[in-house]
Amino acid sequence: MQFNQVKLVSTVETVPAGKVWKIESIIYSTPIVANGNATITFSVGADASILINGASIVTRSSRGVNSSQGGGYYAVWDIALPVWLPAGSTLLSSTGVNSISIIEFNIIP
């Protein structure tokens, strides 16, 4: 493989023939917030997803309970990166995602 370019994907794009894409990071539109006090808050709607070949893939999920309600826990789950996409795959940012940072490689026979 040979490096070709770095891309930010936000609208539907297809991996060209003779290329592979490596998803490096997700740029989220909704932050996750946890303050430094005893009260833990979280952003409602902080869950996020992308579409790969039309299928929704959850990239981040967050759950929290305000400590004043007796719970006091906060959890964030993120997709493990990188993710590799072969030629012909489609990619699109979806819920809670501004763009997807990818590296495109040429396949050298």
Buried (B, 14 or more C-beta within 10 A) or exposed (E): EEEBEEBEBBEEBBBEEEBBBBBEEBEBEBEBEBEEEEEBBBBEEBBBBBBBEEEEBBBBBBEBBBBEEEEEEBEEEBBEEEBEBEEEBBBBBBBBBEBBBBBBBEEEE
